[in-house]
Each structure stands twice: as structure tokens, then as C-alpha cells.
Amino acid sequence: MWKKSIAAALLAVVVQVPVSRVARAHAASREWLGEEMPLPLSVKTPQDLAVKAVAERQYLIFNLLAGGKMAWDAGDFATAAGKWESLLRVPGLDPEIERVMRPLAVAARGSAGGAPIATPSATSPRAPAEAAVAAPRVARILPVTVTGSIAGGGTPGPGGAVVWLKRTNGETPRPSPAKGKVISQRGKAFVPHVLAVPVGTKVSFQNDDAIFHNVFSLGKPNDFDTGLYKQGGTYDQVFKKPGPVQLLCNIHSSMIGYVFVVDSPYYAQADGSGAFTIRGVPPGEYEVEVWHEGSSKNTRQHVVVGVDGVRGLDLRIGGDRRPPAFVPDKSGKPRQSHLGY
């Protein structure tokens, strides 16, 4: 009982008052008071030694709790994760402390870059009964979902907007290329009109019309030219660099479409109403960015993804981008619309 009382008191001290007070007093050094041990306690009897051992254990727990919270408040998530992971390795740690601190340690490690969270040290095993209680609480950094909606986009509306997340407190993993991505030429239009793909994805351009097409893009470094090909023909193009790729047809000037290449595995396209869902996002801090063909500049916003994900993220895009003065041919020169064809 007395151990739980001490644990509860330590948690109350860390969570409620002194961390912020000491953090303000020591903001310049970012150090906690008296991390050095052993404590200067008098030891004259075996009872004194027992008291000193208990006090130093609780003082260690307190320092790891409080030092991690100070680092968290200062935005130093790597230090916070390190201190809280060390706390979780303390042998025989009170279950209530572990219950409260493990999710925070997971979130801190996720914000620091997503390395696996520490588990109890093999050199300091728990008692069997204690291990049985703690085992269900061993946590991994589980990916979560970010949902929201996009408004704006001018006359076309927000449909087709591409939204993606990039880490602001660590490296964003390189995405894996997608498979089976196809853009059809159907009814003298690109279907889909906008296609978002990760870097390194191969896209097949497939002619489903009973007429010839010649798809091309002038935008470097993703420029390409399919050449003339008839119904049933396909052309494969690998997109290696991020950014928008405008699609045109050298025969039909009315045909315009887009491939948007993202360099993040955390992306989605908005549906016709502007709703989007990004799955598999590790908790952490991100910049969310939105591209839309009707906006002259991308929308950017900072977002913190917690262990429960993000719901109802509201984003607004512009609709100020004007149509091109002319639709270029493969040489980049103006051309007339091909009436009746």
C-alpha cells in the first residue's frame, strides 16, 4: 500500500505542479535539480541503509518522470522518450506508473522518429506474477488514421485534391511504388483526371478510344512522350521525382489531366465532396500539404498526430489558378483547337 501511495504522489507531483515551475526556473539549462546520486543521506544503521535504498529508488523514478516531462514540454521528444523508456526498465515498477507512462513513452518515441520502445531489461526480470500483469500493456507504436475534409478549389470543387503528410521532427520514410496504376484515354479524356502515385510508380497509359492518341508532358524532370498509338495500345512511364505532372495529347488539345507524384507514404486523394482518409500514420508531428489543380499554391498546415489519430481535420485550398493562355504542342508552342476531331 505504501508503495502505491508513493507512486501516486510522484505522479501527482510530475503531472500537476512542479514540472512547469522547475521548467521555468531552469529553462536555460534544461536540467533537473539534483539528478546526481547517491543522495546525501546519513547511514549509521541497517535501517538507515534500507531507507536510503528506498529513497534513491523513488528519487530515480521521480527524476525520470520529471526529466522526461520537461523534455516533452521543450519539444525534445528524443530525450523524453529516452528517460521514459529508462523508467519503464526499472525492475518492479509500480503498475500504475507503467499504465500512465507507457502510452506517453510511445508517443514521445513516435515523435522522435519511430524507433521501437524499450521493454523491461533481460538483466532485471520482473517477478512472474508482475510480468503476467504487465504483459498485456506492452505496447508497440501502432499506426493510426488521419481523416478530414478539404474546401475550396474554385469551380471544379475540391475533388481530386492530393493531401500528404511529411514529418517535421524526423525523417519521412520513402514510399514504396504502387502497382497496377492505369490512366485511360477514353472519350477523348484522361480517366482518372487526376492520379496520385508514390515516387517510383509505373503508370500505364492505355488507349481505349477507337482513334489515335499521343500523350506527353513537358514538365521536367518527369517529361515523357508516348508517341502515336492506336486503340488497345499502352505506354508505361515511371515517375521518379515528386510534384505535379500535366498530361496533354498532341492530337486533342482539349485533353488535360494530371499525375501527382508524392514522396511520402502517408497520402490520399479527396473524393468529390473533399473528404479524405490517410491510413497507417505513426503518431508524431507533421506538415500536411494539399495540391489542387485549381490553386496557384499549395496549402500547408502543422498537425500533431496522437495515439488516437486525427479526425475532422479542416483544410482550405484556393481556386485562383487561371487556365493556361494556350495549350502547347510537344515543342511547347501554341496550337489551335482541333475542331471536330
C-alpha positions in Angstrom: 0.0 0.0 0.0 2.8 2.4 0.9 4.5 1.8 -2.4 1.3 2.7 -4.3 0.9 5.8 -2.2 4.5 6.9 -3.0 3.8 6.2 -6.7 0.6 8.2 -6.7 2.3 11.1 -5.0 5.2 11.0 -7.6 2.7 11.0 -10.4 0.8 13.9 -8.9 4.0 15.9 -8.4 5.1 15.3 -12.0 1.8 15.9 -13.7 0.3 18.8 -11.8 2.7 21.4 -10.5 6.5 21.3 -10.1 7.5 20.3 -13.6 6.2 23.6 -15.1 7.6 25.6 -12.1 11.1 24.0 -12.3 11.0 24.1 -16.1 10.6 27.8 -15.9 13.2 28.2 -13.3 15.7 26.1 -15.2 14.7 26.8 -18.8 18.2 28.0 -19.7 19.9 24.8 -18.6 17.1 22.3 -19.3 18.4 20.2 -16.4 16.5 18.8 -13.4 17.6 19.6 -9.9 19.8 17.0 -8.3 20.0 14.2 -10.8 23.2 13.0 -9.2 23.1 10.1 -6.8 23.7 8.7 -4.3 21.7 11.0 -2.1 23.5 12.7 0.8 21.6 10.8 3.4 23.2 9.7 6.7 23.7 5.9 7.0 24.6 4.7 10.5 22.4 1.7 10.9 21.0 -1.1 8.7 17.6 0.7 8.9 19.3 3.9 7.6 20.7 1.9 4.6 17.3 0.4 3.8 15.7 3.9 3.9 18.4 5.3 1.7 17.9 2.5 -0.9 14.2 3.0 -1.0 14.6 6.8 -1.2 17.1 6.6 -4.0 14.8 4.2 -6.0 11.9 6.6 -5.7 14.1 9.6 -6.4 15.3 7.8 -9.6 11.7 7.2 -10.7 10.9 10.8 -9.9 13.8 12.2 -11.9 13.0 10.0 -15.0 9.3 11.0 -14.8 10.0 14.7 -14.3 13.0 15.0 -16.6 11.0 13.3 -19.4 8.1 15.7 -18.9 10.4 18.7 -19.0 12.0 17.5 -22.3 8.5 16.8 -23.7 7.4 20.4 -22.9 10.5 21.7 -24.5 9.9 19.7 -27.7 12.9 17.4 -27.2 11.0 14.2 -27.8 14.1 12.0 -28.2 15.2 12.9 -24.6 11.7 12.5 -23.3 11.5 9.1 -24.9 14.9 8.0 -23.6 14.0 9.0 -20.0 10.6 7.4 -20.0 11.9 4.2 -21.7 14.6 4.0 -18.9 11.7 4.5 -16.4 9.9 1.5 -17.9 13.0 -0.6 -17.5 13.1 -0.1 -13.7 12.6 -3.5 -12.1 9.4 -4.0 -10.3 7.9 -0.6 -11.4 4.6 0.1 -9.9 1.8 -1.0 -12.4 0.0 2.3 -12.1 3.2 4.3 -13.2 3.6 1.9 -16.1 0.0 2.2 -17.1 0.2 6.0 -17.2 3.7 6.4 -18.7 3.9 3.7 -21.3 1.5 5.5 -23.8 3.4 8.7 -23.2 6.7 7.0 -23.9 5.2 5.5 -27.1 4.0 8.9 -28.3 7.4 10.5 -27.5 9.3 7.9 -29.4 6.9 8.2 -32.3 7.5 11.9 -32.4 11.3 11.4 -32.1 11.4 9.2 -35.3 9.5 6.0 -34.6 12.2 3.7 -33.1 10.9 0.7 -31.1 10.1 1.5 -27.5 12.2 -0.3 -24.8 10.8 -3.2 -22.9 11.9 -4.4 -19.4 15.6 -5.3 -19.4 16.5 -9.0 -19.5 19.0 -8.4 -16.7 16.3 -7.1 -14.4 13.4 -9.6 -15.0 10.0 -9.0 -13.3 8.6 -11.4 -10.9 6.4 -13.9 -12.7 3.1 -12.5 -11.3 4.2 -9.0 -12.1 5.2 -9.9 -15.6 1.8 -11.6 -16.2 0.0 -8.4 -15.2 2.3 -6.2 -17.3 2.4 -8.3 -20.4 -0.9 -7.1 -21.9 0.3 -3.5 -21.6 3.4 -4.0 -23.7 2.8 -1.5 -26.5 4.1 -1.1 -30.0 3.9 2.2 -31.9 0.7 1.4 -33.8 -0.2 3.4 -36.9 -3.3 5.5 -36.8 -5.7 7.2 -39.2 -6.0 10.9 -40.2 -9.3 12.0 -41.7 -10.6 15.4 -42.7 -12.2 17.4 -45.5 -11.0 20.0 -48.0 -12.9 23.0 -49.0 -12.4 25.4 -52.0 -10.9 24.6 -55.3 -12.9 27.1 -57.4 -15.4 26.0 -60.0 -14.2 22.3 -60.1 -14.6 22.0 -56.3 -12.2 20.2 -54.0 -12.5 16.7 -55.7 -9.2 15.2 -56.8 -7.1 17.3 -54.3 -4.0 15.4 -53.2 -3.1 15.6 -49.5 0.0 14.2 -47.9 2.0 14.3 -44.6 5.7 14.9 -44.1 7.4 14.6 -40.7 8.6 17.8 -39.0 10.5 16.1 -36.2 12.2 13.2 -38.1 12.7 11.6 -41.5 9.7 10.7 -43.6 10.1 7.1 -44.9 10.5 6.7 -48.6 7.2 5.3 -50.0 7.0 2.0 -51.9 6.0 2.3 -55.5 2.3 1.5 -56.2 1.3 -1.3 -58.5 -1.4 -1.5 -61.2 -1.8 2.2 -61.8 -3.6 3.0 -65.1 -4.7 6.2 -66.8 -7.1 5.5 -69.7 -7.7 7.7 -72.7 -11.4 7.3 -73.0 -13.9 9.6 -74.8 -11.0 12.0 -75.5 -10.4 12.5 -71.8 -7.9 11.2 -69.2 -9.6 8.8 -66.8 -9.0 9.4 -63.9 -8.5 13.1 -64.5 -6.0 13.3 -61.5 -4.0 10.3 -60.3 -1.8 10.5 -57.1 1.1 8.0 -57.0 4.2 7.5 -54.8 7.7 8.2 -56.2 8.9 5.4 -58.4 5.5 4.2 -59.5 5.0 2.9 -63.1 1.8 4.2 -64.7 0.3 2.6 -67.8 -1.3 4.9 -70.3 -3.9 2.9 -72.1 -5.8 4.0 -75.3 -9.5 2.8 -75.0 -10.7 5.1 -77.9 -11.2 4.0 -81.5 -8.8 6.8 -82.5 -5.1 7.6 -82.1 -3.6 9.4 -79.1 -0.2 10.9 -78.3 0.1 11.6 -74.6 3.0 13.7 -73.4 4.2 16.0 -70.7 6.6 18.9 -70.9 7.2 19.3 -67.2 10.8 18.3 -66.3 12.1 16.1 -64.7 9.0 14.0 -65.3 8.6 14.8 -69.0 7.8 12.0 -71.4 6.2 11.3 -74.8 4.2 8.1 -75.6 4.3 8.7 -79.4 1.3 8.0 -81.5 -0.6 4.8 -80.6 -3.9 3.3 -81.5 -6.8 1.7 -79.6 -5.6 -1.1 -77.3 -2.1 0.3 -77.2 -0.3 1.1 -73.9 2.7 3.1 -72.8 4.4 2.7 -69.4 6.1 5.6 -67.7 7.9 5.5 -64.3 7.7 8.8 -62.3 10.8 9.3 -60.3 10.5 12.8 -59.0 7.8 14.4 -56.7 5.4 17.1 -58.0 2.6 17.6 -60.5 2.8 16.3 -64.0 0.5 17.9 -66.5 -0.8 15.4 -69.1 -1.6 16.5 -72.7 -2.4 14.9 -76.0 -0.6 16.2 -79.1 -3.7 15.4 -81.2 -6.5 16.6 -79.0 -5.9 20.0 -77.4 -9.0 19.6 -75.1 -7.4 16.7 -73.2 -5.7 17.8 -69.9 -5.0 15.6 -66.9 -2.5 15.2 -64.1 -0.3 12.7 -62.3 0.8 14.0 -58.9 3.9 12.2 -57.5 4.2 12.2 -53.7 7.4 11.5 -51.7 5.6 10.3 -48.6 3.8 7.0 -47.8 1.1 9.0 -46.0 -1.2 10.4 -48.7 -4.7 10.4 -50.1 -6.9 12.0 -52.7 -10.1 13.8 -51.8 -13.4 12.5 -53.1 -15.9 14.7 -54.8 -17.1 16.2 -51.5 -13.5 16.9 -50.4 -13.3 14.1 -47.8 -10.1 12.2 -47.4 -8.6 9.4 -45.3 -4.9 8.7 -44.7 -4.2 5.4 -43.0 -1.1 3.9 -41.4 0.3 7.1 -40.0 2.7 6.7 -37.0 2.0 9.2 -34.2 4.2 12.3 -34.4 4.4 15.9 -35.7 3.7 16.5 -39.4 3.2 19.2 -42.0 0.1 18.4 -44.0 0.2 19.7 -47.6 -2.5 19.9 -50.2 -2.2 20.3 -54.0 -5.1 21.1 -56.3 -5.1 21.9 -60.0 -7.2 25.0 -59.4 -4.9 26.6 -56.8 -1.8 28.6 -57.6 -0.1 27.5 -54.4 -0.2 24.5 -52.1 -1.9 24.7 -48.7 0.3 23.8 -45.7 -0.6 23.3 -42.0 1.1 21.8 -39.0 -0.6 18.9 -37.3 0.2 16.7 -34.3 -0.9 13.1 -34.8 -1.6 11.4 -31.4 -2.0 7.8 -30.5 -5.7 8.1 -31.3 -5.1 9.7 -34.8 -6.8 12.8 -36.1 -10.4 13.2 -37.0 -12.1 16.1 -38.7 -9.1 18.0 -40.0 -10.3 21.0 -41.9 -8.2 22.3 -44.8 -9.0 25.0 -47.4 -7.5 25.4 -50.8 -7.5 28.3 -53.3 -9.4 28.4 -56.6 -7.4 31.2 -58.1 -5.4 29.4 -60.8 -6.3 30.7 -64.2 -6.5 28.4 -67.3 -3.3 28.4 -69.5 -3.2 31.1 -72.1 -2.7 28.3 -74.7 -2.4 24.6 -74.8 1.1 23.8 -76.1 2.1 21.1 -78.5 5.1 18.8 -77.9 7.5 21.6 -78.8 5.9 23.9 -76.3 4.4 26.1 -79.0 0.7 27.4 -79.1 -1.7 25.4 -81.3 -5.3 25.7 -82.5 -8.0 23.5 -81.1 -8.7 20.6 -83.4 -12.4 21.2 -84.1 -14.5 18.1 -84.9 -11.8 15.6 -84.0 
